[in-house]
Amino acid sequence: MALLLRSPPPPPHIRALLLRLLSTGAGPLPSRMLPSLSSAAAAPRFLFGPRVAAAPRRSGVPVRAFMASTAASEAMQEKRVAGEYTAANVQVLEALDGVRTRPGMYIGSTGPRGLHHLVYEILDNAVDEAQAGHASKINVVLHDDNSVSVTDNGRGIPTDMHPQTKKSCVETVLTLMHAGGKFGGSKSGYSVSGGLHGVGLSVVNALSEALEVTVWRDGKEYKQHYSRGKPITTLTSITLSGETSSRQGTRIRFWPDKDIFTTTISFDFNTISSRIRELAFLNPELTITLTKEEGHTEVQHNEYCYAGGLVEYVKWLNTDKKPLHDPIAFRKELDGITVDVSLQWCSDSYSDTVLGYANSIRTIDGGTHIDGLKASLTRTINNLAKKSKTIKDKDITLSGEHVREGMTCIISVKVPSPEFEGQTKTRLGNPEVRRIVEQSVQENLTEYLELHPDVLDSILSKSLNALKAALAAKRARELVRTKSVLKSSSLPGKLADCASTNPEESEIFIVEGDSAGGSAKQGRDRRFQAILPLRGKILNIERRDEAALYKNEEIQNLILALGLGVKGEDFKKEALRYHKIVILTDADVDGAHIRTLLLTFFFRYQVLVLKHMQTEEYSSFPHLLGSGFIRAYPYP
């Protein structure tokens, strides 16, 4: 019996490579290779034999390239095997470990900005109590051991046992993510709040080397200590007596973890003061104090309380400016969303200041409330301008930049279920807020300005001046760009230049149209006579500005061909390419008009040309043109 021996099949990556070579048109492979590509029963012996240099086909793949591809495929296969991804590679971070592993996801950074964000998280919780009507005072203290404490006189964090976690409510909100009373719905403890993810307090706890929470509630004082997100003591309580028995509120004191933050732990008094001032302006009935201590001594102490709210905020921002009118302020509530706006225009300001807040959180990246404000403001001012006939031209429309020039505006919205982008809450995303803001601004601003026409006139005057300045700046930019064309070293394509480079003996004929240019080229003396055909009538620069002048192609050709330079600059006779200009046009009305336009151009653009150059006018008659030179007769 004969025994049939077969070669082992090629590896999968070899078969894939060969199939790829076939599909890319690398040329037909030997017939003995084809069965091996899909069949495991046979394989081409030459693949596994000794590798010797062989001359490949002209359209085939070189042996060296084939060997390199094979080696690369084998290396990739080994890499894939070494990088296997299974369930064993998936890590599960317990409780607050994820916050400590990726702190930037929750506080933005581990630098000064993220460090101060910890204070804002605790401060915002206290402000939420004030917005709910349960707190009227907040005390912030910067201690000399680089810790911060925030104390409010609100209801205090609940201390009873939570039914789900079987822990005290204090420990639940401090150690579990997404645990809080601000998720909305019938069980929510707040109708409006800046916190909504239930992670602010727990994030501060996770990123603190130590944290101490004190709660005054139900005639008792509760206290508990934590370290890096984990409780190190149980919740203890003592009964209050006397005047302190009715005390309510919460105090959070924390020491940021040096292992987390990349900079020295140091809180800036002015940075925190700016944030507190904003919150005091946004919450007129709230008093906030900021104290810096060294030992047991107060070295700085500020108190912030602004009964005027946003109106006082706008006045404070415009302290060193010249207002055109008193601040405009209005408030509207619709579908559970409250919109507060205050704005004022100043005569000596040429940019706008628009600050947006959502539930007392500064939205530095804007959001739907800012978009709605800007859109409605622009539309309302344009409508009032046309209604009052201040703008009579239908084609003129004030843009948002023109309307907002010199304006200072504060908008604060209170949204039951805000949609912020990320835990740092820099942008509001609720689409329904834009509609409500637009409606509020249009109704209230229209009513106010119609009742105060003098204010409307001052705003429109400011906006129209901004429009005129913008148009003038645009023309100036265009002028600079078009003037750069005149500095080009290339001559116009229509110019039939002469051979001489001596301007004193050279002359240029400016002719009417390409047909006349063709006849003139045939009759000229190439040694010293140049021809420049013009297309129709040139621009009348008597009534045009410089921007329009430099945009015109025929004017550009004249300037470049003659070497006239830039209008208004010192005249340089040595820059002229010809010392004699001949205007050669038809003996009709159009020809006379073209000559007039050209002379106007020379007189207005560079009058010294007429003084230093020889300029002649001629009326041409084609049958008088000879060969080798131009015979032309002066126009009577």
HELIX and SHEET records of a PDB file:
HELIX    1   1 PRO A   12  SER A   23  1                                  12    
HELIX    2   2 LEU A   34  SER A   38  1                                   5    
HELIX    3   3 ARG A   45  PHE A   48  1                                   4    
HELIX    4   4 VAL A   63  ALA A   82  1                                  20    
HELIX    5   5 ALA A   87  ASN A   89  5                                   3    
HELIX    6   6 ASP A   97  THR A  101  1                                   5    
HELIX    7   7 GLY A  104  ILE A  107  1                                   4    
HELIX    8   8 PRO A  112  GLN A  131  1                                  20    
HELIX    9   9 CYS A  169  THR A  175  1                                   7    
HELIX   10  10 GLY A  200  ALA A  206  1                                   7    
HELIX   11  11 GLY A  242  SER A  246  5                                   5    
HELIX   12  12 PHE A  269  LEU A  282  1                                  14    
HELIX   13  13 LEU A  310  LEU A  317  1                                   8    
HELIX   14  14 THR A  368  LYS A  387  1                                  20    
HELIX   15  15 GLY A  400  ARG A  404  1                                   5    
HELIX   16  16 PRO A  431  LEU A  451  1                                  21    
HELIX   17  17 PRO A  453  LYS A  483  1                                  31    
HELIX   18  18 SER A  484  LYS A  487  5                                   4    
HELIX   19  19 GLY A  513  GLY A  523  1                                  11    
HELIX   20  20 ILE A  541  ARG A  543  5                                   3    
HELIX   21  21 GLU A  546  LYS A  551  1                                   6    
HELIX   22  22 GLU A  553  LEU A  562  1                                  10    
HELIX   23  23 LYS A  573  ALA A  575  5                                   3    
HELIX   24  24 VAL A  589  TYR A  605  1                                  17    
HELIX   25  25 LEU A  608  HIS A  612  1                                   5    
HELIX   26  26 PRO A  622  LEU A  624  5                                   3    
SHEET    1   A 8 LYS A 230  PRO A 231  0                                        
SHEET    2   A 8 LYS A 220  SER A 227 -1                                        
SHEET    3   A 8 SER A 208  ARG A 217 -1                                        
SHEET    4   A 8 GLY A 249  PRO A 256 -1                                        
SHEET    5   A 8 VAL A 148  ASP A 152 -1                                        
SHEET    6   A 8 LYS A 137  LEU A 142 -1                                        
SHEET    7   A 8 THR A 287  GLU A 294  1                                        
SHEET    8   A 8 THR A 297  TYR A 304 -1                                        
SHEET    1   B 3 LYS A 230  PRO A 231  0                                        
SHEET    2   B 3 LYS A 220  SER A 227 -1                                        
SHEET    3   B 3 THR A 236  THR A 239 -1                                        
SHEET    1   C 5 ILE A 328  LEU A 334  0                                        
SHEET    2   C 5 ILE A 337  TRP A 345 -1                                        
SHEET    3   C 5 MET A 407  LYS A 414 -1                                        
SHEET    4   C 5 THR A 353  ALA A 358  1                                        
SHEET    5   C 5 ILE A 361  ARG A 362 -1                                        
SHEET    1   D 5 GLN A 529  LEU A 534  0                                        
SHEET    2   D 5 GLU A 507  GLU A 512  1                                        
SHEET    3   D 5 LYS A 580  THR A 585  1                                        
SHEET    4   D 5 GLN A 614  SER A 619  1                                        
SHEET    5   D 5 TYR A 633  PRO A 634 -1                                        
END                                                                             
